Amino acid sequence: MAHPEANQEQIKVIVIGAGLGGCATALAMNHHGHKVIVLEKLKQFRRLGDSLGFGENALKLLERWGGKELYHRLTSIGNQAADMQIRRWRDGKILAQQPLMDMAGYIGHRGDYHDALLQAVRDAGIELLTGCEVVAFDEDAPAVVLADGSRLEADLIIGADGIKSRARELVLGFRDAPKSSGYSCWRAYFPGEHLKNDPRCREFVDHDCVNIWIGEDTHLVQNTLRGGKEFNWIITRKLSHEADIEIKESWFQDGDMDEVRRHIVDLDPRIAAALEKTESCLDWKICYRDPLPTWVSKSHRITLVGDSCHPHLPTSAQGASQATESGAVLATRTYEKLRFPRTRLSQGNGEDLRDRWHNALKNLDEGAEVDPESVKMRNRWLYAFDAEEDTLQRWDEVSKQGLGQTIVARPHNPVVKKLVDFAS
């Protein structure tokens, strides 16, 4: 986002990646008057993924950049339930209830959100080139080189190319390998019609609803969309032999439904019936990367956004929303300093929630009640934030604070990090 007193001369921007973060960033840069080209290595887009949430912190920005029509389309995609229930694993007893907006805002299918943002990019007249795989960078120009040998130059290059980002390697100067988080997700998405004839689980597919079952070192999220037409479940569980896990970052690895069934032998029979009828699932080994020492290259002309620099755990329910916020603030080193503390707090929210859910029932005396507040989601503080307004208010102060920031690990905890400013 440009400073209000900056030279408003149009700059040329290349965005690498036409995913959610890339589309949002392209809309932001276009809205502020810049010439944007989006490069996507896929030749065709498919309806990939399953449930994903957009909070008001992102939706207000997307409405500003794409208009009320985009806002209404995005909100209509999401789950229309008023509340969500957090339940006990073994019997489904409701431990806490809170507004669904406290979770992730509007929860819908990732593919539907992606279609809406892709259409908004096209409607805005932004050039979107598919089948364009970036294989090399020239930081001095700056420029990108494509697999067919062609070369494109710009004033600014933005790597929105996801967790396996090639742009990140250039920005860092080295390849950062994924690390096991010690957790994995089984995920499935299918028509709700498959379940409507089973009285055991019919209550979860006759209307939009979100329910969460929490157990020891595990939890299950169920999401029903479009009045029961689509059904999604996700189980997150702690892995028992982390040292033996092959780290494989894949969203398409087949899961073992027999293993799932062994995992849910003591699960609430109503939702267990839905899982028993599931024909197949995906097994996503959740990886993480240490917070990056920088999001911006040495020349300040190549920068990262979204999962390429601040990936979130599923329990954060803020990955897409935080990528959208970063698209709003993009401004090389000052962007990095404005965004880093907030994205770390948002990432930490996901870690905290997972740990609270997975430990709530441990060592609990028979008959003892769980404090509802101890298992509720704590995302609402994120939604009132306006990334563009915050940038305008803090730009002068933050831009004077030196050039960068680095990260040091807190001893004995590879996930939790703290920020150290070069200027301090």
N, C-alpha and C positions, 0 to 999 in steps of 0.2 A: 504494500500500500504506500502510495507516495505521500511525503510530508506536504502539508497544505501550502508551504512557502517554497517548495522545491520547483525547479524548472519543469513545466508540464509538457515539455516536448515528448512526443510519442516515442516509445522504445519498442524494439522488436523482441518478443519473448518466445522461446521454444519450451513447451511443456512436454516432458517425456512420460508417457503413460496416460491413458484415457480411462483410468478407474475412477472411483468416487472422488478421491483427493485431487486427481489431475483435472477432472471436469470442473470441480469447485474452484480450483486455482485459476483455470482458464477463464471462468466466468468473472472472477474477481478482477483479474488483470484487464480483461476486456471492458468491464464496467468503468474502470478508472482510465480508459482511453488509450490503452496500449494495443499494439498489433500482436496477436497471439496465433501461434501454430501449435497444434497438439499432434504428437507422434505416438502411434500405438503399434506394437509389433504384431498383434493379432489381426488377421484379415477380416474376421467376422466376430461379432459379439454374441455370446450365448447367455442364457439365464442361469448364471452360476451362483453357488452359495446357498444360504438359507436365511435365517433371521438376522436382522441388523437394525439398530436403532438410530434415529436422528432426534437430537434434543433441540429445544428452542434456541439454544445458543448458536446452533448451526442454521436452523431454519430461518431465523430473522435475517441472517446474512444472505442466504440463498434467495429469499424474497426480495431483498434490496437489489441483488444482482440480476435476478431472472424474472421478477415481477410476481404479482399475486397469483397468476395462473400456475406458475411453478410451485409456489407455496401450497396452494390448494391441492395440486396433484400429489405432492409429497405427503401431505397429512392424510389424504384419502387412502394412500397405500398402506399406512400403518394400522396396527391393531386399534380397534375402537373401544376396547373395554375401559371402564372407568378405573378399576382397581386390579391389583394382583394379590395373590395369596402366597404366603411363605408357609410351607407345611412340613410336618415331621415325616421323615423318610418311611418309617415302618407302617404307619397307618393313615397318613394324610391329614392328621389333625392340624388345624390352622393355628400356627404360632404367632403370626402377625399378618396384618393386611394394611396396604398403603396404596395411594394413587399410582397408577401405572406410569404417570409422568415422572414420578420419583425414580423410576428405573432407567429408562433410556429415551423418554419422550415417546415418539411413535415408532413401534417395532413392526417392520414389514420385511418382505423378501428383498434381499440384496439386489437380485436381478431386476426387480421392478423399480427400485430406487435408481439403479444404474441407467435403465432405459430413460427415466425421466430426466436425469442430468445430461445424458447424451443428446436428447432431443432439445434441451435448453441450450446446449452448446451450438447445435446446428441452427436453432432459431435465432441465436445471437449473431450468426454469420461468421463464427470462428472456424478457421480452416482445421479440419480433422483428417489426418492422413493415416490410413490403416496399412498393415503389412510393412511397416517401417521399423525395423529392428535397429536400435543404436548399438554399434559395436565398438566405437572409439570416440574419444573427445579430444579437442584441441582447446585447452584452457585459455591460451593467450588470445585466441581470436575474439570471443569463444565460438566454437563450432562443434557439431556432431558429425560423425561419419556413420552412414547406414550400411547394412549388410550388402547392398548392391553396389557399394563404392561411392555413392553420391554423398555430397557434403552440404550441410546447411549451416549458415552463420546467423547469429543473433546478438543482441546486446546483453541478454540474460538467458541462461539455461536453467530450467527448474526440473530436478529429478523427482518425479512423482511415480516412480517405477516400483514401488512396493518393497516388501521385506527383503527381496533378493536383488535390490537395487544395484545396477552397475555404476550409476552416478555416485553412489555412496563410496565406492572404492576409490574413485578419483578424489573426492572431497577429503577422505581420511588419509589417503596415501598408502593404504594397506587394505587387505581383505579381512573383515571381521567375521569369524565363524559363528554359527548359531550355537547356543548352549541349551541343554535341556532344562526346562523349568521344573522337572519332576512331576509334571501333570500331563494328562492327555484328555481329549474330548472325543466321545462318540457322537455322531450327528446324523440325523435322518430327517427327511422332508418328503411328504407324500400327500395325496388327496385324503381329506377327512372322511370321505365316503366309505373308505375301507373299515372304519370303526363304528359307524352309526348303527349297525345292526347288533352290536355287542352291548348289552345293558350295563356291563361293568364299567365301561369307559365312555358311554354315550354323553354324559354330562360335560365332557371336555371337548366335544365336537359339535355341539348344537348352537354355539354362539362364540363370538370372539372372546378369548380369555387367555390369561397368563397365570400359570401356577409354578411354584418352585418347591421341590422337595429337598430338604437338607438332611444329610446323614454324616457319619464319621468319615472324614477324608473324602467326601463325595457330595455332589448335588446334581439335581436334574431340573432343567428348565423346559416347560412345555408352553408352546405358543400356537394358538389357533387363530387363523385369519379368514377373512371373507365369509363370516357367518358359519364357519365350519367346513368350508370347501378345501382349505389347506391346513395341514397339521405338521408341526415341527417339534422334535425333542432333541435335547442336548444333554449328555451326561459328562460332567467333569469329574475326574477321579485322580487321586494321588497314585503315582506309580511306585510299586514296592521295591523294584530293583533298578534304580536310576543308573547305576554304574554299567548295567548291561544293555542300556537302551542305545540303539543306533540312532543318532540324530539325523532325521530325515525331514526336511521342511517340505511337506506336501499336503495340499488340501484335498487330494483325490485318492488317498490310500484307502483301500477297502478295509472295513472293519469286520470283525468276527462276531456274528450275532450269537453264536454259542457262548462266547466269552461274555457278551452283554447279558445274556440270560443268567449266567452264573453270578454275575455282579448284582442282579436285582432280585435274588431269591427272597430277600426279606423286605422288599419294597411294597408300599401301599398297593394292594391287589388291583385297584381300579386303574391306576396309570400303568402298572406292570402289564395289564392285559393289552394295552395299546402297544407296548414295546414287543410283546410276544407276537403280535400280528405284523410287526415290521419285517419286511423281507430282506433288507440290506441297509447298511449304514457306512459311514466314512469314519476313519480313525485318524484324528489329527493330533499328533504329538506336539504339544505346545512348547515352542522354543522362545527364547528371549535373547536379546543382545544387550550388552552393557550400554548405558547412555553414552552417546557419542561425544568426543572431545570438541567437535565443531560440526555445524550443519552447513558450513559455507566454505568454498574452496579458497585457496591462497589469493587468487586474483579477485575474489569477491564477486565473480561473475557466473559461478555455477553454485546452486544451492539446492537443498533437499526439503521435501515437504511430506507430511503424512507418515505412512508406515516405513518409508525409507529412512526416517530419522527418529520418530517417536511412536513405535508400535505399541498397541495396548492389548492387555489380556481381555478375553471375552467378558469377564465379569465387570470390567470397567464400563461397558456399554457406551463408550465414548470415542471409539477409534475413528469413525467417519466424521463425527462432530468436531473432534480436535483437528483433524486434517483440514476441515473447512475453515476453522478459525485460523489455522496457520496460513492458508491461502489468502486470508484477509490482511494479514500482517506482513506479508513477505517484503523484506527490505534488507537483505544481506545481514551484516553483523548486528545491526540494531534489531532486526527481526529475530535473530537467534536469542538475543538477550531479553527481548520482550516475551518470547514464547516459552523459553526453557522451564522456568519455575512452574508455570501453570500446567504444562503438559506432564511434568513429573508428579505434581499433585494428583492429576487425573489418572495417570498410570498407577500411582500408589493406591488410589481408591479401589481399583480392581483387585490388587493384592490383598488389601485389608478386608474387603468383602468376602473373598474366597476363604480367607483364614477364619473369619468369624463364622461363616456358614459351616465350615468343615470341623470346627471345634465346639460348636454350641451344645452338642449333645454328649460330648465326652465327659466322663466322670460325673454325670448328673444323677443324683439320687433318685431312686424309684419314686414316682409321683411328684417330683419337683417340677416346677413350671419354668419355662424359658422366658426371660424378660423380652417382650416383643421388640423393644428398642435395640436390643443387642443383635438382632438379625435383620433389621431393616436396611434398605439401601440408603446411601447418603450422597446422592448425586444432585439434589435440588439446588445446592449452592452454585453449581456450574451454569445454570440456565439463564440467570439474569445478566450474565456477562455479555458485553458487546465488544468483540475483538477490535473492530475498527475505532470505536470511540475510545477504548483504552489506549490504542496506539497514538491517537491524536493528543490525548492528555499527557502521556508519559514520554513522547518522542524526544523532546529536548533534553530531559533529565537523563534518560537512558543512553542516548546517543553520545553523551559526553563521558561515559564510564569506561573508557578503554576499548580495546578492539575485540576481545573474545572472552571465552570462558573455558574452563576445563573441569573434568570430573575426577573425583577420587572415591575409591570404594570405602564404605564403612566396614571396619574389620569384621570378619566372620559372617558377613551377609553379602553375597554376590549380587543380589537383586536390588537392595536398597542402596541408593547412591546419594551423595550430597554435592551441591554446586559450590565451586570456588571461582571467584572472579579474578581475572588477571589484574584488575584494577585495585583489588583489595590489598 
